[in-house]
Amino acid sequence: MTPLVERGFDLEVLDALLRRVVEGDGTAVSVDAPAGAGKSALLAEAATRARQRKARVLRARCCPQEERVPWGTVRQLLDPLLSDEDLDRPDRGPVPPSDGRGDQALPVERFHGLYLVLLRLSRNAPVVLLIDDAHHADDLSQQWLAYLARRLDGVRIALVVATRTACGAARGPLEAALAACPEFPRLRLRPLSERGTADALAGKLGQALEQDSAAMCHAATGGNPGLLGAVADAVARTGIPAAQVTPEQAADICSRAVLRALPRLLGRHGPAVTAVATATAALGRATGLPLLARTAGIAAPAAEEAVTALEDAGLLCAGPPWHLGSAAVVRVLTARAGEHTLDALRSRAAEALRDLGAAAPEIADMLLLTPPDGQAWRVPVLREAARIAEEGSDPPAAGAYLTRALAEPPADTDRPALLARLGIAEVHLDPDSAASRLRTVLDGEEDVRRRATLAPHLAEALVRTGRPEAAVALLDDLAGQIGEDDRETLYRLWAQGILVLLEETPHAADAWTARGDIAGDLAGTSPGQRLLLAALALKATLTGQCAHAAADLADRALARPAPSQEPALTTAFAATALLHAGRLTDAARCCDQLLGDGTPRGPAPVRSLFLALRAKIAHRTGDITSALSLGRQALAAAPPGQRYQPYATAQVIHALLDLGAREEAEHACHTSYQSPAGHHWSWAPLHAARARNHHTQGNPHAALDELGACARLMRDGGYDNPALVPWRSHAALVHQCLGNHDTAVELADEELVRARRWGAPHTVATTLRILGRLHTGDGAVAALTEAASLLQGTPARRALAHTLADLGEALHETGRPTEARTALRQALDLADASGAAPLSERAHRALLATGARPRRRRQSGVGALTEREHRIAALAATGMDNQAIATALFVSRRTVEFHLTHVYRKLAIDGRAELGTALTTGPRTQPALPALPRPTPRSG
């Protein structure tokens, strides 16, 4: 007999029962398990162990054929006694039960007589009664066994009763009696683990399967012992030694074995179990019991019992939500059900979800699995699901829902709107199809305003299919149709047209704007004007025209009293222009106006853009930890594939590198996104961030490859502005590292020309700093001094810290140690305040090289707190809870908890109650900016 596997606990319970009955204290144990779980094998083992203890074992195995045979189970138990030694001692023999016919009441005297028979038998040896499949026992036998169970205390009689979960029959008197006695243990047999599966198969086959093959068998059977027995038989029939069965062979063997054994296994239960299993196969994933019951067409209690049976059998993964864990099981159930039945089940599930108040996307996902049938309620649900997908920036889902809504079909009056929305959803997925659909709708639309709403989407599809001239012609034609009395519609059309052209060909946007005199003299007095001004500000920024002009356009776009009433795009694009023009404080204010309440408006890509912009602002101002947190929030704010994810990823990489987290930065660089068609500008910062990571990791050639991709993208796209990505400066440093000094200087000089044309102090200073690192002596000091001067009056403290560190090193090399120490100390303070560990280490080493004795870098105390840590600690000290702080600073509650943990460690306190006192131990101020050295005049 094959040893039982993973039944140690169950055997311990049975051993305890046997010990008690031998000692004269009777008891009972119930075993509840689905078909195939091994309850019969467990009872056989119990019989063996009872006999080893010299107990008399009386066994009965009930079956459906004897359910209506009075006293049938009792006769199985006692017939051996009638034909054994008890026949020779009639004074001690049992009282034969009657056939039960005509009994009008329970035969209590006969019950007691049978009980006395067992008592007499137990005087010679303990008596153990084992009843398998007791749910099939006849009623009189169940009544007597229940009578017996209530009289076990103090006698040498034990009772072990096994029943099948979800057998389809009502609970009998025996099960009720055992359940009413909490002192009687109840065992539920569970499926085997992966290791248990391997051991069980090894026991049946005589040798172990290879590990992957055993794992395949476990996945196919869920660890159900009954199915594993069928698999073992199938392996044996192949004639292949178990140790030589490959995973592929195991998968095929299991598939065939489950195909044969599963229907028999399920058939041993009531019909509810098969119904629930089939319904789950049809659904794929059942989110709740009411849905599962409605889909299976059974009552909720029966569904719950069936779920329990299937979970215990290892066929159903524990839920909710529930799903079948074995692909082989799913194949068997779906094949037996057939497509017609599966479609009917899914249609029933969709209706159940509707009646249960499920969200439209959940109902729509179920409808996608069913054929169209024209029911009136379906199109509105699919339309609403598409709206939710559109708001969540999930074009594939929106497209699927709308395609299905059109196939349902909708009413003729609803068809154009659905077709238009489908075309919009397909612009980024299938621009050719989008262009065809939108052209069809546009040709049939007479309302000019509606045409003006659709035209930018059609223009974008045309641009994405390589037809920018057609896009411009479309926009020009429609602009000519808009009357002078509807300038607001015209402003919005112009704004959207600019944004569409900026996606692919910014210079085409320039040409179109100039030809139509679109910029004009806009005062920003209406939402349409302000959106147009924001689009023009973004265009000026991407094409690198003039920082002052871009900022002026942004200011006019933002000149309104109620930001919350404006389109989110207006604020987003104006903030982008202000950021790259060096107006960090104003850009931060724009973002915070929309992010301050924790529920930013606008579609998911715009929310992600706001967070990414805020991350870049925090990074430039030296709040590196917040930059990392905001960048990660930007990535989480929108589903994969949205257009600003590369930009957000770039902010995360830069923050991680500044914090010294190289491994995390490397991991972030490996995040892959499917590049959208065309040349969206958000990819340029990601290429540059990856290049910086490669350079930091010591891979200059890989860095140049990324910078080359960045350069091609920016040049081809027409937005080669160093304020967006100073790729030439990055490339200059890498070329200098490789010994290509002339190339490095040429790149930096070219970038300086572009930076001065743009005119933002941060952009010019960035390029000057690189030139300072490329040169030596007084030339380096002069360039770095000018860079530091430009940054002194700005909040760009990160750039200032790096510039001062470079300046200090240059001053030291030119023999000016005193001035070098001043610059390096200030760089060290700024680096420490921002948490930029690598820069702090560098400044510290440079100070030591000058002969200075710098104070130990701050690891504890108020001075060790970063700006964000100090701000959070100060708010916590006022009594604000973590959620309130998170809302005020627009960070997650987890971020607040993370910062407070660091605060407590640095301040050596136990919690927020001590914050007030700890923060007063010393003021924390931003380090004062140094007086800049004067460059030595050049001779000649």
N, C-alpha and C positions, 0 to 999 in steps of 0.2 A: 504494500500500500504506500502511495506517495505521501511523504510527510506534509503536514499542513504548513503553509507559509503565511507569515504575518498574522497569525491568530493567537499570539502569545497571551494577550490580555483575556481573550475569550476563554482560552484553556485554563487560565488562572481562576477565572470565575467558576468554571465547571469543577476544577480541582477543589475549590473551597466548598462547593456544594457536596462533593463526595466526602470530604473530611467531616462535614457537619452530620451527614446522614450516618456515617460509620459511628460517630460519637453519640448518636441517638437524638439528633435534632434535625428533623426533616425540613425541607424547604423546596422552593421551586425556582426555575429560571425559564424565561421566555426568550426565544431567538426569533427576531423579525428580520427578514432579508428578502431581496428580490430573487427571481429565478436566476440560477447560475452563480449565485454568490458563494455557494459552498456550505449551506446549512446542513445538508444531508451528510457531507463528509465530516462536519463538526460533530454531529450526533453519533456517527460511527466511531469517531475517536473517543467520545464520551463513554460509549459502550465498552470499548476496549479498556479504558482506564478504570471503569467501574468493576469489571470482571477481575482486573488485577488487584482490586481491593476486596475481593471475595464477595462482591455484592451480586444479588440476583437481578438480572436485567430483563425487563419486559418491554418489548418494542412493538410499535405499530406505525405503519405508513399509510396514511389516508389517501383516498383518491376520489375523483368526482363520481365514479361509478357506484361507490358505496355510500354516498352522502345520504341517500334515502333508505338505507338498510338499517333498521333499528338495532342499536347495540353493536353495530359492525366494528367500530374501533375497539370497544371493550372486548369483543370476542377475539380480535387480533392479539390483544394483550394477554388474555387469560386462557385461550384455547391450549397453549402448550402445557398449562398446569393440568387441565382436564385429561390430557393424554400422557401425563408423566406420573411421578410418584404419588401425586395427590389422588389419583384414581384408586390407589391401593389403600387410601385412608379416607374413606368417605366422611368420617366424622370431622375431618379438617378440610375437606374439599370445598370449593366455591359453590355458591348457589347459582346454578345456571340461569342467566337472565332470560326473561320471556321475550317474545318477539315484539312486544310493545303494542300489538294491535288492540284497539279497544280501550287502552288506558285513557282515562279522563283526567288524571292528575299525575304529577310527578310521583313515581314509585319510591317514596322516601325510604320505606322499609327495605326495598331491594337495594337502594343506594347504600344504605348502612350495612346491609349484609355483605355486599361486595367490599366495602371498606374493612369490615372485620376480617374477611379473607386475607386482605393484604396485611393486616396487623398480625395475623397468625403466621403468615409467611415471613414477616420481618423478624420474628423471634429467632429464626435460624440464621438469617443473614439479612443485611440491609437490602431493601428493594428500590430499584431505580427504574422509573417508567420514562421511556423516551418515545415521544409522539411527533412524527414528522408530518408536515403539511396538515397541521391540525385544523386549518380553515376548511378542509374537506370532511372533517369528522361529522358523523350524524348527530342530530340534536340530543338524543338521549345520552350518547357517550359523552358529549360536551358537558351536559348537565351533571353527569356523575363525576367527571374529572374536575369540574368546578367545585362540586361538593367535597371531593377529596382534597383539593388545594387549600380549602379553609380549615383542614383538620390535620395539617402536617406537623404542627408544633409539638415537639417532644416525642415524636415517633421516628422509626428508622425507615422512612419512606421519602424518596425524592422524586420530583417531577420536572422533566425538561420538555418544553413544548416549543416546536418550531412552526412558524407561520410564514406565508409569503406576502410581502408587501404588495398592496394594490392588487389583490387577487380577484377583485370584482364582486366579492360576496360581502354581505353585511357582517359586522363584527358579531361573532357568536358568543354564547354565554361563557365559554372557557376563556377566551381572550379578555372579556369584560371582567371576569373574576380575577385574573392575573393582574390586569391593569389597575384594579381597585386595591391591590395590596402593594404599597410602595416598598415593602421589605423584600419583595421578589425582584432580583435583578432582571433587566431587560437588555439583551445584546442585539446590536445592529451591526451586521457584517458589512465592512467597507471593501471597495475594490482594492486590488493590490497596487503597490507603488511600482515604479519602473524597476527598482532592484528586486522587489518581490516577484514581479513578472518574470524576470530573468531566472530567479531561483526556482519558481514553479515549473517553468519550461524545462530547465535543466533536470529537475526531478522526474518529469514525465518522459523526457527523451534520453536520459542516461548520460548526457553531456551538455555543456553549456553552449548556447549560441554566442556568436561574436557580439560584442557590446552594441554596435549600431543596429544589428539585426534584431536583437532583443528589444532595443528601444523602439524600433519600427513595429514590433508586435504589440508593445504596450500602447503605442499611439493608436493602433488600429482597433484594439479591444477595450481600451480604457481600463485595463487591469481586471476585467471581469473573468473570474475563474472558469465559468462555463464556456465562454468564447475562447479562452486560452486552451481549454481541453480540445476544442475543435481545431485550433491552430496546431496543437501538438500532434493530433491525429493526421492532419494534412501534411505536416513536415515528415512524419514517419512514412506516409504513403509515397512521398517523392523518392525515397531511397537515398537522399543526400544526407551524409553525416551532418548532425546539427552544427558542429563547429565550422562546417564549410558553407553554410547557407549565407549568401550575400544579402546585404540590405535590400537590393532590388528583388531578389528571389523571395525574401521575407515579405515584402510589400505585396507581391503577387499572390503568395500563399495565403496571407492574411485576408486579402480581398475576397478570394474564393471561399475561404473558410467562413468568413462573416456572412457572405451571401447565403450559404447553406444554413448556418446555425442561428442567425439573428431572428428570422421569422419564427422558428420553433421557440426560441427563448422568450420573445415577446408574447407569443401565443399562450404561454403558460400563465400569463397575467390576464386580468380583465381587459375588455376592449378599450378602456380609458387610457391604458398605458400606450398601446399602439397609436391611438388617436393623438395623444400628446407628443409622442416621438415624431410622428409624421408632420404634425403642425409645426413643431420646432424645426424640422428639416426644411419645410416650406418657407418659414420666416427667416431662417438663418440666425436670428437673434430675437428672443422673446423678452421684452422689457418688463413684463409684469404678469402676474397670475391672471388678472381679469382678461387681458388680451389673449393669453394662451388658452384659457378656458373657452372664450368666445370663438377663437379660431378653430379649436378642436371640436366645438359643438357639444361640450359637456358642462356639467355643473362645476362650480369653483371647488367644492370639497373633493370631488373626484379628481379634478385636475391637480390639486395640491398633493393628494395621495400618489398619483401617477408620477408627479415630479420627484417626490421622495424616492419612489422605487427606481426611477431612472438614474437619479444621482447616486443612490447606493449601489446600483449596478455598474457604475463607472461609465455610463453612456452619455450622461448629461452633466456638463460642467456646472458646478454649484453657482447659483444666482440668487436673485435676479441681477443682471439679465442672464438668461439661460441660453446655452447653445450646445449643440452636439460636438463632442470633442474629437470624434473620429471621422475622417473623410470617408473611410470605408463604410461606416454606418450610414452616413448621409447618402452615399451612392445607393445603398440597398433600399433605403426608405423611399428615396425619390423615384427610383426605378419601379418599385412596387406600386407607388401611388400613381405615377403617370402625370404627364403635363396638364391634362385637363383637370385632374383633382388638385394639383398644386396651384394652378391658376385660381380655382375656386376658393381654396384655402386663403390665398393671398388677398383675393378680393374681399373675402369675409373679414380678414384681418384689417384691411384698410377701412372698412366700414366700422369695425370695432374701435379702431384708433380714433376715428371721427367722433363716435358716440362717447368715447371715454375722455374727450377733450384734449387729445394729443396735439402737439405743435404741428403746424402745417408741413414743415420739412419732413417730419417723421412719417406723416400720412403719405406725402408725395413720394418718399423713397419706397414705400410699399407699393404705391400705384405703378412705379416704374417697372416693377416685377410682374405686372399683370397686363394683359392685352387691353386695348381701348374698348369701351363698350357704350360710350355716349351718355353715361349717367350725368345728370345736370350738375350734381354737386362737385364733380371731380375738377372741372376747369377752374373754378374759384380757388380751390385748395392748391392746385398746381401754380396758379398765378401768385397766390400769397407766398408760397414756398420760394418762388423765383424772386419775389421782392426781398425776402429775408436774405437770400443768397447774394443778391445784388448789393444790399447794404453791408454784407460781410465780405465784399470783394471776393466772391467765389464764382467767377464766370462759368467754369465747367458745370457746376451744379445748377446755376441759373439756366444755362443753355439746355441741360437735360430736362429740367422741369418744363420749360417753354416748348421745347420740341414735342414733348409728350402732350402738353395742353393743345397744341395745334393738331395732333393726331387724334384727339379724343372724339370728335372735333368740337371746337367752340362755335358759338353763334357767329353768324356772318359779321355782325357789328363789332364783335370782339377780336376778329382775326387780324386786322391791320395793326392794332396796338400790340398784340402778342408777337406778331412778325417783326415789328420794329424793335421790341425789347430783345428778341432773340438775336437780331442782327447786331445790336449793341453789345450783347454778351459775347458774340463771336469775333468782335474786332481784334482781340488779342489772340484768339485761339485759331480762327480760320478766317483771315481777313477777306479772302476771295468770296467765300460764302456770305460773309457779313455785307460786303459791298453789293452783292446781288440782291440780298433781302432788303437792305435799306434803300436801294435804288427803286425797287418795286414799290415800297411804301411811300417813298418821297414822290414818285410819279403820280401816285393816286391821291396825294394829300393836297388840298386846296388852301387850307389855312396857313398863312405866311408865318405866323408865330410858331405853329407846330413844325413847319418846314425848317425854320431857323433852329429849332431844338434838335432836329434829326441830322441836319446837314453837317455839323462838326464831326459827328460819329462816322458818317459816310466819308467825309474828307480824311479822317484818320485811317479808315480802312483802305482808301485809295493810296495814301502815303505809304502804308505798310506793304502794299502790293507793288511798290515802285512807280506810282503814278502821281508824284507831287504836283505836276502841272495841272492834271485833271482836278486835283483837290483845290488848288488855287482858283481855277476857273469856276468850280462849283460854288465856292464861297463868294467870289466876285459876282456871279450871276444872282445869287440869293440876296446879297447886300443891295444890289440894284433894285430888287423887288420890294424892299422895305421902305415904306413911306417916311417922309420927314416928320410926320406926326407920331412916329413910333421909334424914336431914337434909342430908347432903352433896349428894345429888342436888338437894334443894330449894334449897340455897345456890347451886349452879351455875345452876339455872333462874332464880332471882331475879337473879343477876348478868347472865346473858345477856339477860334481859328488860329490865333497866335499860339495857343498852348498846343494845338494839334501839330502845327508846323515845327514847333520847338522840339517835339518828341523826336523828329527825324532830321530836319533840315533847318536849323536856326537862321541860316542866311536867307532861306526862302521866306521865313517870317519877316526878316529885315526888309527884303525887297517888297513884300506885300504891304507891310506897314507904310513904307515910304511912298509907294505908288498910290495908295488910297488915302494918304494923309490921315491915317488912323489916329496917330498920337494927338494931333490937334492941340487945342487948349482945353484940357479936361480939368475941371475944378473939383471933381470928386463929389458932386452933389447928389448922386443917385447910386444905388447898388450896382447897376450895370457899369457906370463910369468907374466906380472903385474897383470892380473886378477887372476891367480893362486896364486900369492903371497898374494893378498888381501884376497882370500878365506882361505888361510892358517893362515893369521893374525886373521881373524874372528874365525876360529876354535880354535886357541890358546887362544883367549879371552873367548869364551864361555866355554871352558873346564878348564879354570883357570890354564894354564900351567906356564907361566912366562910373566910378563908385559914387561920386557926388550926384550925378544925374539919376542913377538907379535908386539911391536913397531918397532923392526928392520925389520920384514917382511913388516909392513905397510910402512916404509920409502922406502924400495926397490920397493914396489908396486907403490909408488908415484914418483919415480925417472924418470920423463919424462918431456920434455920441454913444452908440449901442453896439459894441462888437458882436454880441451874441446874436444880433439880427442879420449879420452879414453872412454870405457864403463862406464856409471854412477855407475854401481855396484862396479867397482874397487875403485873409490873414496869413495863410501858409506861405504864399509866394512873396508877399511883402516882407515877412520875417526872413525869408531866405535872402532877399536882396539886402536887408539891413545887416544880417549876420556877415555876409561876405564883403560888405562895405565897411566893416569894422565897428558898427553900432551894436555892440554886444548887449548892452543894457536894454536898449530899445527892442532888440530882437527877442531877448528873454521875456520882456514884458508882454510882447505879442503872444508868445507861446503860453505864458502863464495865464493870460486872460482866458484862453480856451481850455487849458489843462488844469486850472486851479481847482475846479470842483470835482476833479477825478473822473468826470464823464465827458471826455472830449467829443465834440460834434463832428459830423462829416463821416464819409465812408472810411473803411478800414485803412486804405493806403494813405489818406490824409492824416488820420490819427497817428499812424506809424511815422509819417514825415514830421509831424510836430514833435514827437518824442525824440526822433533822431536829431532834429535841429537843436532841441534843448540839450541833448547829450553833447553835441559839438560845442555849444556855448559853454556848458560846464567844463568841458575839456580845455577850451581856450582860457577860461578864467582860472584854471588851476584846481578845480574841484574834480579830481580824477575819479574818485570813488563814485560820486554821483553820476559822472559821465558814463561809467560802466553800468550802473544800475539803470539809468535812463535808456542806454543803448539796448540793453537786454529787454526792457519793457517795450521798446520800439519793435524788436523782433517778435515779441509775443503778441503785439497788438493787432496783427493782421495774419491771415492764412498764408501758407507758403505760395511763392510765385508772384506776390504783388510787387509792384515796380520799385518800391523804396526799400525793400529788404537788403539789397547790396549796400546801399548808403548806410543803413543802420548797422549792418555787420562791420563796415569800415570803422564806425565809431567805437564799437566794442573792441576791435583789434587794437586800435591806437591806445585806448585806455588800459588794456591788459599789458601792452608793451611798456607803457609808462610806469605801471605798478610793478613791473618785473615778473609778471606771470607769463613766462615764455611758452610753457607747455600749453596753457589755455589759449594763448594767442595762436599757436600753431594749429590747435584743434579748430578754432574759429575760422582760420584760413581755409581749412579743408571743407567747410560748409559749401555745398554746391547748390547753385540755383540754375534753373533753366533760363538762359538769357532770352529776354523778349526780342521779338523781331525788331530790327532797327538798331538805333544807337542811343538808348536812353542814358542821360547823363549820370544817373545814380551808379552806373557800373564803374565810372572813372575813379571815384574815391576808393572803391573796393580793390581795384587793381593796384592803386598806390599803397593801400594799407598792406596788401599781401607783399608788395615789393619791400616795404619797410621791414616786415617780419623776416623775409628771406635775408635781407641785409644784416639784421640783428643776429640771425642765426648763423651768419657766416657763409651765405650762399649768394655772392654778388652776381653771378651769371643768371641765376633764377630771378633775382631782383630786376635785372635789366630786361629779362623777358616780360615780366609783368608790366614794367614801365613802358616797354615798347607797345604792349597791347593798350595801355592807357593812352599813350600818345596818338596811336592810330584812331582810337575811339574819339578822342577830343578833336583831332584835326578833321577827321571825316565828318564828325557831327557838327563842326562849326562852333564849338563852345570852348575854345582854347583860352580860358581865363585862369591865370595862376592863383587867383583867390579861391577858385573852386578846388583845384588840385595843382600844386606847384611841382608838376612831374619833372620839369627840367632840373630844378634844384635837387630833387631826390636823385635823379640820374647823374648829376654832376658829382655828388658825394660818392656814388658807386664807382664811377669812372676814375675818380681820384684814388679810391682804394685799389683799383686795378692798375694804377700807374699811368692812366690816360689823362695827364694834367691838362693838355691843350683842349681836348674835347670837353673836359669838365668846365674849364673857364668859359669856353664858347657857349655852352649850354646855359651857364649861370648868367652871363652877360645878356644873352637873348631874353632870358626870363626877367631880368631886371628892367629891360625896356618895356616889356608887357606889364610888369608890375607897376611901374611909374605911370604908364598910360592909364591903368585902372585907378591908381591913386590912393588906395586904402593903406593906412600906415602899417597894419599887420602884414599885408601882402608884400610891401616894399621891404619891411624889416626882415621877413623870412628869407628873401633872396639875398639881401645884404649879409645876413648871418652866414649863408652858405659861401658867399664870396670871401668873407673873412676867414672861413675855415680852409678855403682853397689857397689863400695867400699866406705869406709869413711876414714877420716884422711889422713896420709901421703901416703898411698897406692893410694888413689884417686888422690892426688896432683901429684904424680909421673906419673901415667898413663896419666893424662890430660896434664901435662907439656910436656911429650914426644909427645903426639898427636899434641899439638900446635907447637912444634919445627918442626915436619914433614911438617906442613901446611904453615909455615912462608915463605918458598921460592917458594910457588906455587900460582897460581891465584885463588885457591879455597877459596874465601873469605867468602862464606856462611858457609862452614864447620868450618872455623876459628872463625867466629863470635859465633857460637854455642859452640865451644870448649872453647873459652875465657870466655863465660858466665858461663859454668860449672866450669871452673877453678877458676874464681872469687868467686863463691859460696863455692867451696871446701876450698879455702884459708881462707875465712871468718870463716868457721866452725873450721878450725885449729888454729884460733887466729892470723891471719896475715892480719889485715885489710888494711894496706897500700898497700901491693902487690895485695890484692883483689880488691881495688879501681882501681888500674892501669889496671888490666885485664878487669874489668867490664866497665870502661870508654871506652876502646878500643872496647869491644863488642857492647856497645851502639852506638858508632860512626859507626861501620860496619853495624849494624842493621838498623840504620836510613838511611844510604846511600843506602841500598838495598830496603828500603820500607817494611822490615819485621816487621810489627807492633807488633805481639805477642812477638817476641824476644826482641824488643825494650822495651815493657812494662815490661818484665821480668827483663832485665838488669837494668832498671830504679828502679824497686822495690828493687832489690838486692843492688844497690848502696845506696839507702836510709837506708837499713838495716845495712850497714857498718858505718853509721853515716855521710856519705858524703852528700854534698849539690849539687847534679848534676844540671847542667844548665837545664832550661826547654827544653823539647824536641822540636826540630826545627819544627815549623809549617809554617814558612814563611821565605822569604829571599833566597839568593842563596844557603845557606847551607842546605835548606830543599829539594833541588832538588835531585832526584835520578840520578844515573849515566846516564841512558838512557834519562831522561828529560833534563839534562844538555847538553848532546850531541846534541839532537834535537834542543834545544834552540840556541846553538852555531851555528849550521848550518843555522837555520832560520835567525839569526842575520846577516849572511853574504849575505842575499838576496835570498837564495834558496827557491823555492816554496815548498808546501807540497808534491807534487808528486815527485819532484826531491829528496827530503829528504827520502821519502819512498823507492825510487829506490836505493839510496845510502846505506841505512841501511837494505834493504830487509825486510821492514814491509809494512803493508797496509797504504794507505793514511788516512783511518779512525783512525788507531793507532797513526799516527803523530798528527792528529787533537785532539785526546784524550789527548796525552801528552802535547801539547801546551796549551790546556785549563787549565790543572793543573799548568803548568808553569806560565801562566798569573795570576792565583789566588795566587800562592805562592809569586810571585814577586810584586803583587798588581799593575799590569799595565793593560792597555786596549788592547794592541795588539803588533804585532811583530815590529812595528816601534820603540817601547821603549826598545826592548830586548838588543840592544847594550849597552845602558847606564846601564840598570838594572844588566846585567851580570858582569859589572866591579865594582860593589859595594863591592865585596869581592871574593877572589879566592876560588875555590872549588877544593880541592884535596882529594885524597883517604886518609883516616886516616892512620897515621903511625902505624906500627906494634909495639907492646909492647916488652920490654925486658922481657923475661920469668923468673919467679922466679926459684930459685934453690930448688929442693925438700930437705926437711930435712933428713939427713942421718938416716937410721933406726938403732936402737940400736941392739947390738948383732950381 
